[in-house]
Amino acid sequence: MKNLISRPRSLSGLLLLSLTVGAALAQATAQPLRLPHIGDGNSMSVPQERKLGESIMRQIMPDPDYLDDPVLGDYLQTIWLPLRISARQLGNLTPELDESFSWNLFLVRERSVNAFALPGGYMGVHLGLISVVTSRDELAAVMGHELSHVTQRHIARMQDSQGRQTPFMVASILLGVLAASKSPDAANAMIMGGTASAAQGQLNFSRDMEREADRLGYAVMTNAGFEPRGVVSMFQKLALASRLNDSGGYPYLRTHPLTTERIGDMQSRMGLDAVEVKPPPLSMAHALMSARARALMSKRAEEIQELVLAYEKQTDVKSPEQQAGLLYAAVIAYSEQKQNDKAEQALNRLLNLTANYPDGLRAVRWLAADTARSQGMYDQCLKFLSDAETSRAGLLLQMHCSAATRQPALMEQAADRLQLWLADHPKDPLAWDAMAFTYAQRGQALPALRAEAEAKAVRLDEVAAIDRLRAAQSLARELTQKGKLDLAGQQEASIIDARLRSLEARRRELLHPNH
């Protein structure tokens, strides 16, 4: 099934880039670093760090493994937002960084167990990580560590300690290292001569920075209400993978090697000995999101068939959460195989199984709505959605299914809700896509073109955005000449003119940053 609420792209270069990607700003030295106090000056300013992150994201976002999936995104936000609030409360996240950085969370359709932070507050999470961890608490352990690398500006500190390389030269090195993760030939095209091995070394933060991220990350996640056991169980999983010499599925370990010193330090901090600690129990919501991650990272026909077989050939007794996970993945797999009857049967079982789990049931109803939408049953799609939808996933599904019915009342109601969402989340590209689709369905060409431009601009594709706005300007002039531009159209044309001037100025700044 090609899910409407999932935009698969492919980020092959990120396999090797872990949450320490910003550390590629300089090669780590053998000497331990003296970390400056929070708030100390750095040669890289906050705006420079944000621009560096944007320059890297311009290369990442067009890649096929870049993924914007609102369902998984909504789930990760329930972890990410409390962590950020906690970092503010503890004084780790300063008002300047909170205001200036992007704090953009995105997914990478890769099976490897990895997560990474980019300069400027961008954070990527591999689907493989979501599929392997057994609780929100384990995810919070990784994300809290990543957040601490960002809030303590380890990227800028590393640059200060290593000769103050210019940020955009470093961005070029970074992208070369990313390409090396899957294709050494691609790396050679970007990193000439013997510098590739040096660049690889640049991906490692110093031990002092790792310890600081461990300490602050633990404080942030526990202050946010997550179970400390999540840190312990995540460390134990990584330690096991490390002892097995890392098969390649844990690139996190290559950039964040787990030393016995770090493990012992964290156990001491938690007041624990070296005994194995049981991870937090599997929740229904996490079981479903883990299943979704497995399904979305299954690209080949044989991988999709494996999801079907895992459901059809289950022999051992499963918990309700485990059963639900198998069913959820099977619905997506059956739909992808066009076995609609089997998808419907599995979906009905899943709805019954999750009836007493509110968070799980909501996710299943989104899946049911998207399955109906993919089969062209738009009225059925809307029946699975609440009239009081406030989440991104629900609003986007409601918008697309309402627009597809071509019923004016439904389209207007859904558009009003999505416009309210955009007022609070103006950098949501899928919401702008949905608005463009709806305007086009309603025959409103001018606002449709502007919505298309806004979607391009949010994805940092200023060239395409400018093209859409210029097309809108031409249409506005044509309508004016014909006397068909009403008051609403005139207001829209004014917005288009202002946005075009803004984006053209932004484009000039990117082309000539020193002017």
N, C-alpha and C positions, 0 to 999 in steps of 0.2 A: 504494500500500500504506500503510495506517495502521500505522506501526511502533509496537509496544508499547514499545520502548526509546527512544522519542522523544515528548516531550510538547509539541507545538507550541502556542505562545501568541503574541500579537502586540504587539510593543512599538513602536508607531508613533512614540511620542514620543522615542525614543532615536536617531533618524536623525542629529540634529544634535549630540547629546551625545557628545563624544569622551572619551578617557581623561582629559581635564582637567575633567570635569564638576564636580568639587569646587571648581574655581576660580570657579564662579558665586557663591561666597560674597561676592564684592565686585568692583566694576568695576576693571579694571586701569588703572593710571595711566601717564602718559607717562614719568614719572621712574623710572629703574631702582631696584629694591629692594635694600636691603642684607640679604642672607639671614642669619638668625641661625645660630649654630653648632648642630650636631645636639645635641638635648637642651635647648636653650633653652626657656623657658616660653612658652606661648601662652595667650591668653585662653580659647580653646576647649579644654576638657580632653579627654583621650582618651575617657572615657565619653560626653561630649557628642558627639564626632565619630562614635562608634559609633551613638549613638541617631539622629543625623541620617541616617546611612546606612540604618538600619532604616526610618525614616519614609519615605524615598524608595522603598525596596524594597517597602514595603506597597502603593505605587501601581503599581509596575512588575510585580510577580509575577502579578497577575490578567490582565494584558494578553495578548491572543492571540499576540503575537510573542515573548513570553518563552518560552524553549526549554530544556528539560532533556533532553538527549540523552546517555545514558550512553556511547555509543560515541565520539562526538566529545569528550565530557567527559573520558573516560579518556585520550584522546590529548592534550588540552590539559594535563591534569595532569602528563604526562610532561615538559612544558616548565615549567609553573608551579611545581611542587614543587622542582626543581633551582634555579630562580631564587631562591626564598625561602631555600633552604639557603645559597646563595651569598651572599645579602644578609646573613644571620646571620654567616657566616664573615668577611665584610668589615666587620662592625660597623655596617652601614647600618640593619639591622632590629633594634631594641632588644628586649630581653625583654618590656618592658611592652606594646609594640605587638603583638608576636608573640602574646602571651597574650590581649590584650584585643580585637583586631580580628577580624572575621568570617573573612576570607580566603575568601570565597565566590565561586567562578568560575561564570559562567553564560553562555548563548548568546542571541543575538538573531536572529530569522529575518528578516534584512534583506539585500538585495543590496549595499548600500553598503559601502565599504571603511572600516571603523571599529573602534575599540576604545575603552574608556573605564574610568576608575576612579572609583568613588563613595566618599564619606566612609565610614570604618570598614572599609576593606579589601575592599569588593565590587568585582568586576571583570566587565565584560561584553565579549564578543567577537562581532562581527557575522559571520554566515556568509559574507558577501561578502569579508571579509578572508581567511578560511581558503581560499576558493576561488581567490583571486588570488595569494597568496604561493606560492612554489615549493619551500619547505623549512621544516623546523622552526626553522632558524636565523633566517629572516626573521620568523617568528612570535615567536621569543625576543627579537628586537631591539625589536619593538613592546611586548611584555609586560614586558620589562626596564625600558623607559622608563616604562611605566605604574606598575610596582611602585615605581620610585624616586620618583614623585610622591607615592605613599602613604607610603613609609618616611620621607621628608623632611618629611612633614606640610605639604605646600604649601597644602592647603586651609585649615588653621588659620593658617598664616603669611599667606595672602592676606587672611583675615578681620582679622588683627591690623593689617595695613597699611591697611585701608580702613574704619576706624571701628567695628570690633567689632560687626557686626550680630548679632542673636540667631540662633542656628542654625535654629530652626524657622520663623522668618520667611523666612530664606534658602531653606529647603526649598520653601516655597510659590512663591518666585520661580523656583527651579530647575524645578519641574514645569511652570510656565507656559512657560518657554523650551523645554522638551522638546516640549510640545504644538505650539509654533510650527514645529517642524521639518517637519511635514507639513500643518498646518492653521493658517494665520494667524488664521482666525476663532476657533479654539479658544484661541489665544494671547490674543486680545483679551478673551476671557471671564475669563482668569486674571490678565492683566497689563494694567491699565487705563491709558488715556491714553498719554503719551509715554514710559512706562518700558520698553516692550518693547525699543527699540533699546539702551537702557542695559543691560538684562539680557543682551542678546546680547553686548555687549562684555565682560560678566563671565565669559564662557566662556573667555577667554584668560588663560593664565598669563603672568607677566612673562618677559622675555627671560632674565633671570638664572635663573629657575626652570627654563626650558626647557633652558638650557645645563647646569644642574646635573643635570637628569634625563637629558640626553644622556650626560654624563660618567659618572655613577654607573650608569646603565643599561648602558652599554657594559662597564664593569668587572664588573658583576654577571653579564651573559650570558657573557662570555669566561671568567670564573672558574668558571662552571658547566659549561664545556666546549663551549659552542656556537661555531660558526665566526664569526670577525669579518666574513667576507665577507657574512654575513647582514645585518649592519648596513649595509654599503656598498650591496648590491643593493636593500635596502628603501628607503634614501635615494634611490637613483637612480630607482626607480619613482615615488616621491612627487615627486621633482624634475621628472620628465617630466610627470606629471599637473599639477603646478603651472604649468609652462611652457605647457601646453595650456589654462590658465585654469580648470581643474577643472570638469568637466561636471556636477558634482553627485554623482557616484558616490564622491567622496572627502571626506566631511564631516570626516575627520581633518585635512585641510588648512585648513579654516576655523577650527578651534580650535587647531591647531598649525602655523601658517604656516611653510614652510621657507624661511628666508632664506639668501642666499648665504653670509652669515657663519656660520650654523650648519653648513651643508654643509662649508664650508672648515675650520671648527674640527674637525669629526669626521674629515675626511680627514687633517688634520694630526696628530690624535691617533693615527690608525692608521698613520701613516707612509706615506700613499698620496698620489699626485697625482690630478689630475682625470680620469684615463682611466677608461673603463668597466671594471668588474670583473665577471667571470663569477659568477653566483650559484652557491651550492652545488648539487650535482646533485639531481635529483628522485629521492626514495626511493620504494619501493613503498608503504610505510605512508602517506606523505604524499599520494601520488597517490590512494589509496583514500579518505582522509579529505577531500581536496579535492573528490572526486566526490560523497561523501556530503553535503557542505555544499551543493553545487550542486543535488543532488536535493531536499534538505529545504527549500531556499528557493524551489523551484518550486511555486507554489501553483495557478496556472491551468492548464487543460487544454492550452493551446497551449505553455506552458512545459514541461510534462511530455512533450509530443510532440517538442519540440526535443531532449530528451535521447535519445529513441528514434532520431531522425533522425541525430544526431551519431554514434551507434553504427552504424546501418545503412548510412549513406552515407559512411563514412570512406574516403578515397581515398589519401591519402599514407601512407607507411610510418611506423608508430608504434613507439616503444620499448615494451618489455613493460610498463613503468610506465604509459605513456599508454594503451595498450590496456586494461590492467586498470581504469584510471579510467573509460573509456568503458563497459566491461562492467558495472562496479559501479553506475553511474548508470542504465544500461539495465535492470538487474534491478529496481531500485526503480520505475522508470517503467512497465515492463511489468506489474508487480504492481499498481500504482495503476490501470492500465487494465484490470485483470482478464484480461490475456493470460497465463494461468498457464503454458501450454506454452512460450511464448517466454521467459518469465522463467526457467523451469527450464533451457532450452537455454543461455541466457546465463550462468546460474549455474554450470552444469557446465563451460563453457569457462573461467570465471573461477577455479574451483577448480583446474583443471589448470594454468592460467597461473601461479597463485601458489603452487603446490605446494612450490617451493624457496625461498620467502620466508616464514620463520616468522611475523614480525610481520604481514605482509600476509595470510597464510593464516588466522591467528586472526580477523582482522576479517572475512574472507570467510565463515568458518564461523559467526560471529555473524549475518551477513546471511542465510546459508542457514537457520539456526535460526529467525530471525524471519520469514522468508518462509514456512517450513513452519507456524509458529504462526498466521500470518495466514490460512492456508488450512485451519486446523483439524486439521492433521496433527501432533498433539502428541508422539507417539512418535518421529516422524521428526525433530522439533525437538530432542528430547533426544539423539538420535544424533549430532548435529553439535556437541554441547557436551561438554567434558571433565568427567570426574568430579572433577577437581582444580581446578575453576574457582575463582579467587580475585578476579577483576576484578568491578567493579560491573556492567558490561554482561552478562557471562556469568552471574553469580549471579541477576540479575533475570530473565533469560530462562529460566533453569533453574527458578526458583521458579514463574513463571506457567505454564510448560508442564507442570511436575509437578503443580501444583494442578488444571490443566485435565483431566489424565488421571483424576483422582479415585482414584488408587491410593494407599492409606494409606502404604505404605512409602516411595514416591517423595516424597510430600508431606512426610512427617516428616523425611526426609533433607535435602531442599532447605530446609525451614524451619529446621532446626538450623544449616545453613551461613549462612543469611541472618541469623539471630539473632546469630551470631558477628560478622558484618559490622556489624550495628547496634550491637553493644557498642563497636566502635571508631569507628563513624560514626553517632552517634545523631541527627544532623541531616540524614539522607538521606530526603527525602520520598517518593521512588519506592520505596525499600525498605519504608517503612511502608505504602505503598499495597499493595505485594505481600504483605506480612504480613496486612493486613486481608482481602485477597482469599482468601488461603489459609485463614485462620481461618474465614471464612464458608463456604468449601467443605467444611471439616471439621465444620461445625455448632457452632463455638465462638463464640457470639454476643458474649459479654462481652469477651474479648480482641480480637475484631474491631472492636468499638466503640472500644476504647482505641487500637488501631492507627490507626483513622480519625482520632481526635482528635490523635494525635501527628503525623500527616501534615499536618493543618490548622495545628497550632501551629508546625511547622517552616516552613510557608509564611507565617508571621506573621499568620495569620487566627485570632486568639484567640477571637473571637466564635463561629465555627463549631466550634472545638475545645472550648470550654466547653459548647456545645450537645450534642456527641457524648458528653462525659463525664457530663453530667447524664442523658442517655438511658441510659448504662451504669449509673449509680447506681440509676435506677428499675428497670432489669432486675435488678440485684443484689438489691434489696429484694423484688422479686416472687419471685425464685428462693429467697430465704431463707424467705419466708412459706410457700412450697410444700415446704420442706425439701429443695430440689434443689441448694443451693449447697455443693459439696464443698470440701475444704481448698484445692485449687488455685484454686477460684473465690473463696474468702475472701481469699486472698493477692492475687488480681487486684483484688478490690473495694477492698482497702486501698491499693493503688497508685493506683487511680482516684480515691479520696478525696484522696490527697495531691497528685496532679497537678491536680485541680480547684481545690484551695485555692491552689496555686502560680499557676495561670493566672488565677484571679479576682483575686489580688493584683497580678499583672502588668497586668491590664486596668484596675484602679483606678489604678495608677501612670500608665498612658497617658492616662487621662481627666483625671487631676488631677496633673500632673507636679510641681507646686510644693507638694503637701501631704505 
